[in-house]
Amino acid sequence: MAKTLTICGLTVLFGVMPFVSGCVTPQTAPVFGGLVTDQVKGPVAGVDNSVNPTKKGTAQAKAIVCFATGDASITAAMKNGNITKVHHVDSEVFSVLGVYARYTTVVYGE
């Protein structure tokens, strides 16, 4: 009986978790770990070699359970870094169990 309950509990946990965690799953990561995604970085926009990457600006959006807030746009990152010309744009993703997630846009330019 206990073995059956354990198997049923695991089936429910892992069967329902992908649907529940979809609320805060950052789908823009190059790779995604179901339990933890830690500082996965990836490109967003290409390189403009006519611009020097002397400045860095960041912007974040965060989510907990099924509530998300923040502005992780390229425009916000440019404003935060006082950037007017973009060299390239990267992203960083952090997520734990689909309960908490953070997406960061990183803009390099001048």
C-alpha positions in Angstrom: 0.0 0.0 0.0 2.8 2.5 0.9 4.7 1.6 -2.2 1.6 2.3 -4.3 1.0 5.6 -2.6 4.7 6.6 -3.2 4.5 5.7 -6.9 1.2 7.6 -7.3 2.7 10.6 -5.5 5.7 10.7 -7.7 3.6 10.3 -10.8 1.4 13.2 -9.7 4.5 15.3 -8.8 6.4 14.8 -12.0 3.3 14.7 -14.2 1.9 18.0 -12.9 5.2 19.8 -12.3 5.8 20.7 -16.0 2.4 22.4 -16.2 2.7 24.2 -12.9 6.3 25.3 -13.5 5.4 26.7 -16.9 4.3 29.8 -15.2 7.9 30.9 -14.6 9.9 28.8 -17.0 12.2 31.0 -19.0 11.8 29.6 -22.5 14.5 31.8 -24.0 17.4 30.1 -22.4 19.8 28.2 -24.8 19.4 25.2 -22.4 17.0 24.6 -19.6 17.5 22.4 -16.5 14.2 21.2 -15.1 15.3 21.6 -11.5 17.9 24.4 -11.7 19.1 26.6 -14.5 22.0 28.6 -13.1 23.4 31.7 -15.0 22.9 30.2 -18.4 24.1 32.8 -20.9 23.3 33.2 -24.6 23.2 35.7 -27.4 20.2 37.8 -28.2 21.5 40.1 -31.0 24.5 40.1 -33.2 27.7 42.2 -33.2 28.1 45.7 -34.8 31.9 46.1 -35.1 31.6 49.8 -35.8 30.6 50.3 -32.1 33.0 49.8 -29.2 31.7 47.7 -26.3 32.9 50.1 -23.6 29.7 50.3 -21.6 27.4 47.6 -20.1 23.8 48.0 -19.2 21.4 45.4 -17.7 17.7 45.0 -17.2 15.8 42.2 -15.3 12.4 40.6 -15.1 11.7 38.2 -12.2 8.9 35.7 -11.5 7.8 33.7 -8.5 5.2 31.0 -8.7 2.9 32.4 -11.4 3.5 36.2 -10.9 6.1 38.0 -13.0 7.3 41.6 -13.0 10.1 43.7 -14.5 11.3 45.1 -17.7 14.1 43.1 -19.3 13.9 44.9 -22.6 16.9 46.0 -24.6 15.7 49.6 -24.3 15.7 49.4 -20.5 19.2 47.9 -20.5 20.4 50.6 -22.8 18.9 53.3 -20.5 20.4 51.7 -17.4 23.9 51.6 -19.0 23.6 55.0 -20.6 24.2 53.3 -24.0 23.2 55.0 -27.3 24.9 52.6 -29.8 24.6 48.8 -29.3 27.6 46.5 -30.0 25.8 43.3 -29.0 23.2 41.9 -26.6 23.3 38.8 -24.4 20.9 37.2 -21.9 21.3 35.4 -18.6 18.7 33.0 -17.1 18.4 31.7 -13.6 15.5 29.4 -12.5 14.9 27.1 -9.5 12.2 24.4 -9.7 10.0 26.5 -11.9 9.1 28.4 -8.7 11.5 31.3 -9.1 13.1 32.7 -12.3 15.1 35.7 -13.3 15.8 36.8 -16.9 18.5 39.4 -17.5 19.2 41.3 -20.7 22.8 42.6 -21.0 23.6 45.2 -23.6 27.2 46.2 -24.5 27.9 49.4 -26.4 28.9 53.0 -26.2 
